[in-house]
Amino acid sequence: MSLPDLTNYLIFARVVAAGSISAGARELGMPKSTLSRRLTELEEEQGIRLVHRTSKGLKLTDVGQAFLIHCEALVNAAEAAQQVTQLLRETPRGTVHVSAPYALSQSLLTELLPAFMRDYSEVNVELMVTNRPVSLIDEGIDVALRVRANIEDSSLVARPLADSQHTLYGAPSLVAERGEPKHPLDLIDFPHLSLHYTSGRYGYQLTADDGEQLTISMQPKLITDDMIVLREAAIQGQGLVSLPSYLCVDAVRAGQLQEVLPNWRLPVHIMHLVYPHRRGLLPAVRVFIDYMVEHIPAVAQRSLLIADA
């Protein structure tokens, strides 16, 4: 059984509610001739007369009266469906699926997520915390936080939020034991900790204040994708480590870590907010993006200022 064209059903209910074809035409913004033709088509489809046209308006037949009840139900259902989509377009509610690496989740998002949820109480957040690359489309992720020099995937919108400055840190006890490095070559005398690199090549790309550049190779004694583990191992004096400045603010303030070779800089990465499309975003996703774009730079900058203090 083929599905009927429900347009004529809806027109029938609207015209009857208006009381006449002329009134229905004004309400629907359609020519009277079109409405008259539509009503005729509907009666031919049903094989029975539904309404009598009189000089005073429309008079339903007994069958037409019974038929109208179901057509009105269709109108009500269509209006209810339209209200659902309209409400979703206007009011932030529902679930936002977010992906972030462990370091950002355990630093910046611990402050920002609760604040966002207080401001948007009808929005739920499902946070996937992982350091592996995530396919936003395939895994149903609305928004992802990534730290990269650049985002090369042209299918994604990438909003740069803040520079993520990596700094070389070590425990004061380790620096005192091995001697404070004055030049990158002095790093050879230290144990090292590192994030995992698929290339298998480990080292530091360093740039001096005067522009001199050096690459120092090393073999880490601990390799992991978990920056928190690296930070804690560094605090315990197990080696020097390159980590984002915002992640080590508290440890520096507490005297657990200190910056090593402060006159030499490591490469700067950029924190991005990434999402699949520019248009058609649900309000919940849109307000999450806007909130993070507004607040993450300030939180990251505050962390850097504290680290420099």
C-alpha positions in Angstrom: 0.0 0.0 0.0 1.5 3.3 -1.1 1.5 6.2 1.3 -1.1 8.9 0.6 -0.2 12.5 -0.1 -1.0 14.1 3.3 -0.9 17.6 1.9 -4.6 17.4 0.8 -5.5 16.0 4.2 -4.0 19.0 5.9 -5.5 21.5 3.5 -8.9 19.9 4.0 -8.7 20.4 7.8 -7.5 24.0 7.5 -10.2 24.9 5.0 -12.9 23.4 7.1 -11.6 25.2 10.2 -11.6 28.5 8.2 -15.2 28.0 7.2 -14.9 28.6 3.5 -12.5 28.2 0.6 -12.0 32.0 0.5 -11.1 32.2 4.2 -8.9 29.1 3.8 -7.1 30.7 0.9 -6.3 33.8 3.0 -5.1 31.8 5.9 -2.9 29.5 3.9 -1.7 32.1 1.4 -2.9 30.0 -1.6 -5.1 30.8 -4.5 -8.8 29.8 -4.1 -8.6 27.9 -7.4 -5.7 25.8 -6.0 -7.7 25.0 -2.8 -10.8 24.1 -4.7 -8.8 21.8 -7.0 -7.1 20.2 -4.0 -10.4 19.4 -2.3 -11.7 17.9 -5.5 -8.6 15.7 -5.8 -9.1 14.5 -2.2 -12.7 13.5 -2.8 -11.7 11.7 -6.0 -8.9 9.9 -4.0 -11.4 8.8 -1.3 -14.1 8.0 -3.8 -16.8 9.9 -1.8 -18.1 13.4 -1.2 -16.7 14.9 1.9 -18.1 18.4 1.8 -20.9 20.4 0.2 -20.0 23.8 -1.2 -22.8 26.3 -0.6 -23.2 30.0 -0.9 -22.8 30.3 2.9 -19.7 28.2 3.0 -18.9 24.6 3.5 -21.1 21.9 4.9 -19.5 18.5 5.9 -21.2 15.3 4.9 -21.4 12.6 7.6 -18.4 10.9 6.1 -16.6 14.2 5.9 -17.2 14.8 9.6 -15.6 11.5 10.5 -12.8 12.0 8.0 -12.1 15.5 9.5 -11.3 14.1 13.0 -8.4 12.2 11.6 -7.2 15.1 9.4 -7.2 17.4 12.5 -5.1 14.8 14.3 -2.6 15.0 11.4 -2.5 18.8 11.6 -1.9 18.6 15.4 0.8 16.0 14.9 2.5 18.2 12.3 2.4 21.3 14.4 3.8 19.3 17.4 6.6 18.0 15.3 7.4 21.5 14.1 7.4 22.8 17.6 9.9 20.2 18.6 12.4 21.3 15.9 11.7 24.9 16.5 12.3 24.5 20.3 15.5 22.6 19.6 16.7 25.5 17.3 15.9 28.1 19.9 16.8 26.5 23.3 20.1 24.9 24.2 19.2 21.4 25.5 20.3 17.9 24.9 23.7 16.2 24.9 27.0 17.5 23.6 29.5 14.8 22.8 33.1 16.1 23.5 36.5 14.6 23.1 39.6 15.9 24.9 43.1 14.6 25.8 43.8 13.7 29.4 46.0 16.8 30.1 43.3 19.3 29.0 40.5 17.3 30.6 42.4 17.2 34.0 43.4 20.9 33.9 41.3 23.4 31.9 38.1 21.4 31.7 38.0 20.7 35.4 37.3 24.4 35.8 35.3 25.1 32.7 32.9 22.2 32.4 31.2 22.6 35.8 30.8 26.4 35.1 29.3 25.7 31.6 26.8 23.2 33.1 25.7 25.7 35.7 25.1 28.3 33.0 23.3 25.8 30.7 21.4 23.5 33.0 19.5 21.8 30.3 22.6 20.7 28.4 24.3 17.4 29.2 27.9 16.7 28.4 29.3 13.3 27.4 33.1 13.6 27.7 35.4 11.1 26.0 38.9 11.4 27.5 41.5 9.9 25.3 44.9 10.7 23.8 44.3 8.7 20.7 43.2 10.4 17.4 39.4 10.5 17.3 37.3 10.5 14.1 34.5 13.0 14.9 32.1 11.8 12.2 32.6 8.1 12.7 32.5 8.2 16.5 29.6 10.7 16.9 31.7 13.5 18.5 30.3 17.0 18.2 33.4 18.9 19.5 37.0 17.9 20.1 39.9 19.7 21.8 43.2 19.1 20.1 46.7 20.5 20.5 48.6 20.7 17.2 50.8 23.0 15.3 48.0 23.0 12.7 44.9 21.0 11.8 45.3 19.6 8.3 41.8 18.0 7.9 39.9 20.2 5.5 36.6 18.6 6.5 36.8 20.0 10.0 36.4 23.5 11.3 39.3 24.3 13.6 39.1 27.3 16.0 42.5 28.3 17.4 42.1 29.1 21.1 45.5 29.6 22.7 49.1 28.9 22.3 50.3 25.8 24.2 53.8 26.6 25.2 55.9 23.5 26.2 58.6 24.1 28.8 61.4 21.9 30.0 60.9 21.0 33.7 62.8 19.1 36.3 62.6 18.5 40.1 64.8 20.9 42.1 66.4 17.9 43.7 67.4 16.4 40.4 68.8 19.7 39.1 70.8 20.1 42.3 72.1 16.6 42.1 73.2 16.8 38.4 74.0 20.5 38.2 71.8 23.2 36.7 72.1 23.0 32.8 73.6 26.2 31.2 73.5 24.9 27.6 71.4 22.3 25.8 74.4 20.0 25.6 74.3 19.8 29.4 71.0 17.9 29.0 73.0 14.8 28.0 73.9 14.2 31.7 70.2 13.9 32.7 67.6 11.2 32.5 64.5 12.1 30.5 60.8 11.4 30.3 58.7 11.8 27.2 55.4 11.5 25.4 55.2 8.7 22.8 56.3 9.6 19.3 55.5 7.2 16.5 58.7 8.2 14.7 60.7 6.6 17.5 63.0 9.7 17.5 63.2 11.5 20.8 64.8 14.8 21.6 64.3 18.5 22.1 64.1 21.2 19.4 65.4 24.3 21.2 65.7 27.9 20.2 67.7 30.5 22.1 66.7 34.0 22.8 69.3 35.1 20.2 67.8 32.8 17.5 70.3 29.9 17.7 68.6 26.6 17.2 69.8 23.2 18.4 68.3 19.7 18.4 69.3 17.4 21.3 68.6 13.7 21.0 67.9 11.6 24.0 66.5 8.2 25.0 63.7 8.5 27.6 63.6 6.2 30.6 59.8 6.6 30.6 57.6 7.0 27.6 53.8 7.4 27.9 50.8 9.3 26.4 49.7 10.3 29.9 51.1 13.8 30.7 49.9 13.5 34.3 52.1 10.5 34.8 55.0 12.3 33.2 54.5 15.3 35.5 54.4 13.2 38.6 57.4 11.2 37.6 59.3 14.5 37.0 58.2 15.7 40.4 59.7 12.5 41.9 63.0 13.3 40.3 62.9 10.6 37.7 63.9 12.9 34.8 63.5 16.1 32.8 60.3 16.5 30.9 58.8 18.8 28.2 55.2 19.6 29.2 52.6 22.4 28.6 53.2 25.2 31.0 49.5 25.2 32.1 49.9 21.7 33.3 52.7 22.4 35.7 51.6 25.7 37.3 50.7 24.2 40.6 53.9 22.1 40.8 56.1 25.2 40.0 54.3 27.3 42.6 54.7 24.5 45.2 58.4 24.2 44.4 58.1 20.7 43.1 59.3 21.5 39.6 61.4 24.3 38.1 62.0 25.4 34.6 65.2 24.2 33.0 67.2 26.3 30.4 64.8 29.3 30.7 66.7 31.1 27.9 65.9 28.3 25.4 62.4 27.8 24.0 60.6 24.6 22.8 58.2 24.7 19.9 54.8 26.3 20.5 51.7 24.2 19.7 48.2 25.6 19.3 45.1 24.5 21.2 42.2 24.1 18.8 38.5 23.5 19.2 37.5 21.2 16.3 34.0 20.4 15.0 32.6 18.9 11.7 30.4 21.7 10.3 30.0 25.5 10.4 26.2 25.4 9.8 23.3 23.4 11.2 24.7 23.1 14.7 22.2 22.3 17.4 21.9 25.1 20.0 23.6 22.9 22.7 26.6 22.3 20.5 26.7 26.0 19.4 26.7 27.4 23.0 29.3 24.9 24.1 31.6 26.0 21.3 30.9 29.7 22.0 31.5 29.2 25.7 34.9 27.4 25.2 36.0 29.9 22.6 35.3 32.7 25.0 36.7 31.2 28.2 39.6 28.8 27.3 42.0 31.6 26.2 41.5 33.5 29.5 42.0 30.3 31.6 45.0 29.3 29.6 46.5 32.8 29.8 45.9 32.9 33.5 47.8 29.6 33.9 50.7 31.0 31.9 50.8 34.2 34.0 50.9 32.1 37.2 53.6 30.0 35.8 55.7 33.1 35.0 55.1 34.6 38.4 
